Amino acid sequence: MSEIKELQAVRKVCDQLKETITCDFVGLAIQNQTGPDVRWHYASGNLNDKYKRITVRFGKGVAGKIISSGTPMMITDFPQGIVGKVTDYPIMLAEKLVSTYAVPLFFNAVPKGVLLVGKRVKYIFSAQEQEKVFKSSLDLEQMLKEHIL
């Protein structure tokens, strides 16, 4: 897989989404081509570069849970009400995120990636914001399908 962060179109979609829904953070995670682990490949609005070193197991953290379930997920007041330990959510900790909404990216009808938007305050993402994230995820799927298995 070529480096996703170098794809100008991917950066543009993520940056536009960040502006459109006025969130603090947008991240893109993709499951590794070999093995079940999930890695964050691109971030906009990040506080640091820790996201580049985060790898989560399939089914763990926001990205792992989204990919294993294939369904969107919203966290409105981290760490309240989460399933598992706080340390199972490294992207939330590294970026000091309190609220997130994340959707799966599908490749060949299989969830292999995650588009996540986040805020550093308690927040509930509206139906319109969720729809914008979903539409952005479809755009990213089209752009990335030649870079993913």
C-alpha positions as CSV (number, residue, x, y, z in Angstrom):
1,M,0.0,0.0,0.0
2,S,1.4,3.4,-0.9
3,E,1.4,6.0,1.8
4,I,-2.2,7.2,2.2
5,K,-1.1,10.5,3.8
6,E,0.6,11.4,0.5
7,L,-2.6,11.1,-1.5
8,Q,-3.7,14.7,-1.9
9,A,-7.3,13.8,-2.6
10,V,-7.5,11.9,0.8
11,R,-6.1,14.9,2.6
12,K,-8.6,17.2,0.8
13,V,-11.6,15.1,1.8
14,C,-10.5,14.9,5.5
15,D,-9.7,18.6,5.7
16,Q,-13.0,19.6,4.1
17,L,-14.9,17.3,6.4
18,K,-13.1,18.8,9.4
19,E,-14.2,22.3,8.3
20,T,-17.7,21.3,7.3
21,I,-18.7,19.8,10.6
22,T,-16.4,22.0,12.7
23,C,-14.7,19.2,14.5
24,D,-11.3,19.2,16.1
25,F,-9.9,16.0,14.6
26,V,-10.4,13.7,11.5
27,G,-8.6,10.4,11.3
28,L,-8.3,7.6,8.8
29,A,-7.4,4.1,9.9
30,I,-6.9,1.1,7.7
31,Q,-6.5,-2.6,8.6
32,N,-3.0,-3.9,7.7
33,Q,-2.8,-5.9,4.5
34,T,-1.3,-8.8,6.5
35,G,-2.7,-9.6,9.9
36,P,-5.7,-8.2,11.7
37,D,-4.1,-5.1,13.3
38,V,-5.4,-1.6,12.5
39,R,-3.2,1.4,12.0
40,W,-4.0,5.2,11.8
41,H,-2.7,6.4,8.4
42,Y,-3.8,10.1,8.3
43,A,-5.0,12.7,10.7
44,S,-6.1,16.3,10.4
45,G,-6.3,18.5,13.5
46,N,-3.9,16.2,15.4
47,L,-2.2,17.5,18.5
48,N,0.9,15.4,17.9
49,D,2.2,12.5,15.8
50,K,1.3,9.8,18.3
51,Y,-1.4,8.6,15.9
52,K,1.3,7.3,13.5
53,R,2.5,4.9,16.1
54,I,-0.9,3.6,17.2
55,T,-1.8,0.1,16.2
56,V,-4.8,-1.6,17.7
57,R,-5.9,-5.2,17.5
58,F,-9.0,-6.2,15.5
59,G,-12.0,-5.6,17.8
60,K,-10.1,-3.2,20.2
61,G,-10.4,0.6,20.4
62,V,-12.6,2.7,18.1
63,A,-11.0,1.5,14.9
64,G,-10.9,-2.1,15.8
65,K,-14.5,-2.2,17.0
66,I,-15.8,-0.4,13.8
67,I,-13.9,-2.8,11.5
68,S,-15.0,-5.9,13.5
69,S,-18.7,-4.8,13.6
70,G,-18.9,-3.0,10.3
71,T,-21.2,-0.4,11.9
72,P,-20.8,3.2,12.9
73,M,-20.1,4.2,16.5
74,M,-20.5,7.3,18.5
75,I,-18.9,8.2,21.8
76,T,-20.3,11.3,23.4
77,D,-18.5,11.7,26.7
78,F,-15.2,9.6,26.8
79,P,-14.4,7.8,29.0
80,Q,-18.0,7.5,30.4
81,G,-20.0,4.5,29.1
82,I,-17.2,2.8,27.1
83,V,-16.9,-0.9,26.8
84,G,-13.5,-2.1,28.0
85,K,-10.6,-0.2,29.5
86,V,-9.7,3.4,28.8
87,T,-6.3,2.2,27.5
88,D,-8.2,0.2,24.8
89,Y,-8.9,3.6,23.1
90,P,-5.4,5.0,22.3
91,I,-6.6,7.5,19.7
92,M,-8.9,9.0,22.2
93,L,-6.2,9.4,24.7
94,A,-3.4,10.5,22.3
95,E,-5.6,13.3,20.8
96,K,-7.6,14.1,24.0
97,L,-10.8,13.4,22.3
98,V,-14.0,13.4,24.3
99,S,-16.6,12.8,21.5
100,T,-16.2,10.9,18.3
101,Y,-18.3,9.5,15.5
102,A,-16.7,6.9,13.3
103,V,-17.9,4.9,10.2
104,P,-16.4,1.9,8.5
105,L,-14.8,2.0,5.1
106,F,-15.6,-1.1,2.9
107,F,-13.4,-2.6,0.3
108,N,-14.8,-5.6,-1.6
109,A,-17.8,-5.5,0.7
110,V,-15.6,-6.1,3.8
111,P,-14.9,-3.4,6.4
112,K,-11.2,-2.6,6.3
113,G,-11.0,1.0,7.3
114,V,-12.4,3.7,9.6
115,L,-13.1,7.4,9.1
116,L,-13.3,9.1,12.5
117,V,-14.3,12.7,13.4
118,G,-13.8,13.9,16.9
119,K,-14.2,16.8,19.3
120,R,-12.3,17.6,22.5
121,V,-15.5,18.4,24.3
122,K,-18.6,16.5,25.2
123,Y,-20.8,16.5,22.1
124,I,-23.5,14.6,20.2
125,F,-23.0,14.5,16.4
126,S,-26.3,15.4,14.6
127,A,-27.9,13.3,11.9
128,Q,-26.7,15.8,9.3
129,E,-23.1,15.6,10.6
130,Q,-23.3,11.8,10.6
131,E,-24.6,11.9,7.0
132,K,-21.6,14.1,6.0
133,V,-19.2,11.7,7.6
134,F,-20.8,8.8,5.7
135,K,-20.7,10.6,2.4
136,S,-17.0,11.4,3.0
137,S,-16.4,7.7,3.7
138,L,-17.9,6.8,0.4
139,D,-15.6,9.3,-1.4
140,L,-12.6,7.8,0.5
141,E,-13.5,4.3,-0.4
142,Q,-13.5,5.2,-4.1
143,M,-10.1,6.9,-3.8
144,L,-8.5,4.2,-1.8
145,K,-9.8,1.0,-3.4
146,E,-6.7,0.6,-5.7
147,H,-4.4,1.0,-2.6
148,I,-6.2,-1.6,-0.5
149,L,-6.4,-5.4,-1.0
